[in-house]
Amino acid sequence: MQISNAKVVSLTYELSVLDKNGEKETIEIVEVDEPMVFIHGMSGLPEAFEDKIAGLEAGADFEFSISAEDGYGEYDTEAVVELPKELFKVEGELVEDILEEGNFIPMSDEQGNRLQGKVLEVGADFVRMDFNHPLADKEMHFKGNIISVREATESEIAHGHVHGEGGVHHH
């Protein structure tokens, strides 16, 4: 069975990115004992990733690169914002230990979308945060293997994610 829309795909991969010096850095490894399982067309991965594995069957190896523009986009300077420190208070107390440069802090925007912000700088009364995707501006290189391909059940399609073993839950 070939990978196409609404098929449940289980795969392993190694994701590496090129740093500024063109050095390859492996940033994520998904092993056979905990494969990534998703419904094709609803993976939450860049569309280019889904396009590249479309048509593959179980047992197939794959290796390809995705440019930054097809991946998580260009780095957006407008996604770097200064927020008042007040926002980081929990019950009136400033949560100092999370406000460290380089930390990622889960936050929500006004629409309730969840964002990961990276702390760039902690000032006297502000925190400068970067909401760019950590892989913005990076070319991604995937190498992996398709473990299995099956039809999605109706309830999986209705919910948009896989039930049971290895399902990725996006809430």
C-alpha positions as CSV (number, residue, x, y, z in Angstrom):
1,M,0.0,0.0,0.0
2,Q,1.4,3.4,-1.0
3,I,1.4,6.5,1.2
4,S,-1.4,8.8,0.2
5,N,-3.8,11.1,1.8
6,A,-5.5,9.8,5.0
7,K,-3.2,6.7,5.3
8,V,-1.7,6.1,8.6
9,V,2.1,6.1,8.3
10,S,4.6,4.8,10.7
11,L,8.2,5.7,10.1
12,T,11.7,6.3,11.6
13,Y,13.9,9.2,10.7
14,E,17.0,11.1,11.5
15,L,16.7,14.9,11.1
16,S,19.8,17.0,10.7
17,V,20.2,20.6,9.8
18,L,23.1,22.6,8.4
19,D,24.5,25.2,10.6
20,K,26.0,28.5,9.5
21,N,29.3,26.8,8.7
22,G,27.6,24.1,6.6
23,E,28.3,21.6,9.3
24,K,25.6,18.9,9.6
25,E,24.1,18.7,13.0
26,T,21.7,15.9,13.9
27,I,18.9,17.3,16.0
28,E,16.3,14.5,16.2
29,I,16.4,10.7,15.9
30,V,13.2,8.7,15.8
31,E,13.9,5.0,16.5
32,V,12.0,1.9,15.5
33,D,10.9,1.2,19.1
34,E,9.1,4.5,19.2
35,P,8.4,5.4,15.6
36,M,6.6,8.5,14.5
37,V,3.0,7.6,13.6
38,F,0.7,10.1,11.8
39,I,-2.1,10.4,9.3
40,H,-0.8,11.6,6.0
41,G,-2.2,15.0,5.3
42,M,-2.5,15.8,9.0
43,S,1.0,15.2,10.3
44,G,1.7,18.8,11.3
45,L,5.0,18.4,9.5
46,P,5.9,20.7,6.6
47,E,3.9,19.9,3.5
48,A,7.1,19.3,1.6
49,F,7.9,16.4,4.0
50,E,4.5,14.7,3.2
51,D,5.0,15.4,-0.5
52,K,8.4,13.7,-0.5
53,I,7.2,10.4,1.1
54,A,4.0,10.2,-0.9
55,G,3.9,7.0,-2.9
56,L,6.4,5.2,-0.8
57,E,5.5,1.7,0.6
58,A,6.4,-0.1,3.8
59,G,10.0,-1.0,3.9
60,A,11.1,1.9,1.7
61,D,14.1,4.0,2.7
62,F,14.0,7.7,2.1
63,E,16.5,10.5,2.2
64,F,15.9,14.1,1.1
65,S,16.4,17.7,2.0
66,I,13.8,20.4,2.5
67,S,14.8,24.0,2.0
68,A,14.1,26.6,4.7
69,E,11.3,28.2,2.6
70,D,9.6,24.8,2.2
71,G,10.2,24.0,5.8
72,Y,9.5,26.4,8.6
73,G,10.1,29.6,6.6
74,E,12.4,32.5,6.8
75,Y,13.5,33.9,10.1
76,D,11.0,36.7,10.9
77,T,12.4,39.6,12.9
78,E,8.9,40.6,13.8
79,A,8.5,37.4,15.8
80,V,11.0,38.8,18.2
81,V,9.1,40.8,20.9
82,E,9.7,42.4,24.2
83,L,7.1,41.4,26.8
84,P,6.6,43.0,30.2
85,K,8.0,40.9,33.0
86,E,4.6,41.0,34.7
87,L,3.4,38.4,32.2
88,F,5.7,35.8,33.7
89,K,4.3,36.1,37.2
90,V,2.5,33.1,38.6
91,E,0.3,34.0,41.6
92,G,2.1,37.3,41.9
93,E,5.6,35.7,42.1
94,L,8.0,36.1,39.2
95,V,9.1,32.7,38.0
96,E,12.8,33.4,37.9
97,D,14.0,29.9,37.1
98,I,12.3,29.8,33.7
99,L,13.5,33.3,32.7
100,E,17.0,32.2,31.6
101,E,18.5,33.0,28.2
102,G,18.1,30.1,25.8
103,N,15.1,28.6,27.7
104,F,12.0,27.8,25.7
105,I,8.7,28.9,27.4
106,P,5.3,27.6,26.2
107,M,2.9,30.5,25.8
108,S,-0.4,31.3,24.1
109,D,-1.3,34.1,21.8
110,E,-4.6,36.0,21.9
111,Q,-6.2,33.4,19.7
112,G,-5.2,30.7,22.1
113,N,-2.6,29.2,19.7
114,R,0.3,27.6,21.5
115,L,3.7,29.1,20.8
116,Q,7.1,28.3,22.0
117,G,9.1,31.4,22.8
118,K,12.8,31.4,23.3
119,V,14.2,33.8,25.9
120,L,16.8,36.0,24.3
121,E,17.3,38.6,27.0
122,V,16.0,39.3,30.5
123,G,15.9,43.0,31.3
124,A,14.9,44.9,34.4
125,D,11.2,45.0,33.6
126,F,11.0,43.2,30.2
127,V,11.8,39.9,28.6
128,R,12.8,39.7,25.0
129,M,11.4,36.6,23.4
130,D,11.8,35.0,20.0
131,F,8.8,33.2,18.7
132,N,10.4,32.0,15.5
133,H,10.3,28.2,15.0
134,P,13.6,26.8,16.1
135,L,14.1,25.5,12.5
136,A,13.3,28.7,10.7
137,D,15.9,29.5,8.1
138,K,17.4,26.1,8.3
139,E,17.6,23.5,5.6
140,M,16.4,20.2,6.9
141,H,17.8,16.8,5.9
142,F,15.7,13.7,6.6
143,K,16.8,10.2,6.3
144,G,14.7,7.3,7.4
145,N,12.5,4.2,6.7
146,I,8.8,3.6,6.2
147,I,7.8,0.9,8.7
148,S,4.1,0.5,7.8
149,V,1.3,2.1,5.9
150,R,-2.4,1.4,6.6
151,E,-5.8,2.8,6.1
152,A,-6.9,5.3,8.8
153,T,-10.1,4.4,10.7
154,E,-13.0,6.8,10.4
155,S,-12.6,8.0,14.0
156,E,-8.9,8.6,13.4
157,I,-9.7,10.8,10.4
158,A,-12.5,12.6,12.4
159,H,-10.0,13.4,15.2
160,G,-7.1,14.1,13.0
161,H,-4.7,11.9,14.9
162,V,-3.8,8.3,15.4
163,H,-5.3,6.3,18.3
164,G,-3.4,3.7,20.3
165,E,0.3,2.9,20.1
166,G,2.7,5.7,19.0
167,G,0.0,8.2,18.2
168,V,1.2,11.8,18.2
169,H,-1.3,13.9,20.2
170,H,-1.7,17.6,19.3
171,H,-4.0,19.3,21.7
